[in-house]
Amino acid sequence: MNLHVRYEGDDDPDKCTARKLARFDLATLHRSASATPYGIVLNPHAEQALSPADRAETDRLVALDCSWETAEQALFEMPGVHRALPFLVAANPVSYGKPFRLNTVEAFAAALTILGEREQAERILGKFTWGETFLELNAEPLRRYADCEDSTEVVAVQQEYLDAGEAQADADQ
Ligand SMILES: C[S@@+](CC[C@H](N)C(=O)[O-])C[C@H]1O[C@@H](n2cnc3c(N)ncnc32)[C@H](O)[C@@H]1O
């Protein structure tokens, strides 16, 4: 799939995973929403979860690279099919262990895996020392999401992980 990034440029450029992908010609950066092509927009505020059914939409994936402080709903206003990623855990050094808080390359890799493009997911993560850890940490949920038919099934699988997390938190109290 073709990877596109609406690049806001307000995060540490040295740690920016989108810039690194672009340096290796693995993604294309766009400086404005209007310059960003239509695609499946990876948007944590979206109402619908990404599922394998979205493969039929387009062969373009779009992420918004900005700091989490500015990642409000309004910044995501761009044309496309907006989808949230289901429960997955970050493996990058900035947000290690945090659910839903993936960086750009992790979000692309998760989406590619759910959409059946596992090799491309491995290729982009291969540029980061911690990249393989993301696939290891999330091996089971990624496999299960990729086996789902549609968004309703993905949400049902996600619920199992959320419930398990709550039960663990209760047991720890
Ligand atoms: C907020 S930026 C932070 C990027 C970071 N500066 C970097 O260098 O990778 C991460 C982007 O990945 C995508 N993303 C992350 N978590 C997501 C989720 N749970 N659902 C949908 N998209 C997500 C979104 O496009 C989001 O804007």
The ligand as a Tripos MOL2 file, in Angstrom:
@<TRIPOS>MOLECULE
LIG
   27    29     1     0     0
SMALL
NO_CHARGES

@<TRIPOS>ATOM
      1 C1          0.1450   11.7480   17.1150 C.3       1 LIG1
      2 S1          1.2630   11.1430   15.8830 S.3       1 LIG1
      3 C2          2.7840   10.9910   16.8100 C.3       1 LIG1
      4 C3          3.8960   10.6280   15.8580 C.3       1 LIG1
      5 C4          5.2960   10.7240   16.4110 C.3       1 LIG1
      6 N1          5.6840   12.1150   16.4200 N.3       1 LIG1
      7 C5          6.2720    9.9190   15.5540 C.2       1 LIG1
      8 O1          7.4080   10.3520   15.3860 O.co2     1 LIG1
      9 O2          5.9230    8.8570   15.0640 O.co2     1 LIG1
     10 C6          0.8350    9.4150   15.6140 C.3       1 LIG1
     11 C7         -0.1530    9.1910   14.4860 C.3       1 LIG1
     12 O3         -0.3200    7.7740   14.2950 O.3       1 LIG1
     13 C8         -1.6930    7.4770   14.0540 C.3       1 LIG1
     14 N2         -2.2320    6.7560   15.2340 N.ar      1 LIG1
     15 C9         -1.6160    6.5110   16.4080 C.ar      1 LIG1
     16 N3         -2.4050    5.8180   17.2430 N.ar      1 LIG1
     17 C10        -3.5720    5.6250   16.5800 C.ar      1 LIG1
     18 C11        -4.8140    4.9760   16.9030 C.ar      1 LIG1
     19 N4         -5.0220    4.3990   18.0890 N.pl3     1 LIG1
     20 N5         -5.7990    4.9590   15.9670 N.ar      1 LIG1
     21 C12        -5.6140    5.5610   14.7550 C.ar      1 LIG1
     22 N6         -4.4680    6.1780   14.3990 N.ar      1 LIG1
     23 C13        -3.4690    6.2180   15.2890 C.ar      1 LIG1
     24 C14        -2.4120    8.8150   13.8730 C.3       1 LIG1
     25 O4         -2.3690    9.2050   12.5150 O.3       1 LIG1
     26 C15        -1.5640    9.7100   14.7680 C.3       1 LIG1
     27 O5         -1.7300   11.0630   14.4630 O.3       1 LIG1
@<TRIPOS>BOND
     1     1     2 1
     2     2     3 1
     3     2    10 1
     4     3     4 1
     5     4     5 1
     6     5     6 1
     7     5     7 1
     8     7     8 2
     9     7     9 1
    10    10    11 1
    11    11    12 1
    12    11    26 1
    13    12    13 1
    14    13    14 1
    15    13    24 1
    16    14    15 ar
    17    14    23 ar
    18    15    16 ar
    19    16    17 ar
    20    17    18 ar
    21    17    23 ar
    22    18    19 1
    23    18    20 ar
    24    20    21 ar
    25    21    22 ar
    26    22    23 ar
    27    24    25 1
    28    24    26 1
    29    26    27 1
@<TRIPOS>SUBSTRUCTURE
     1 LIG1         1 GROUP 0 **** ****
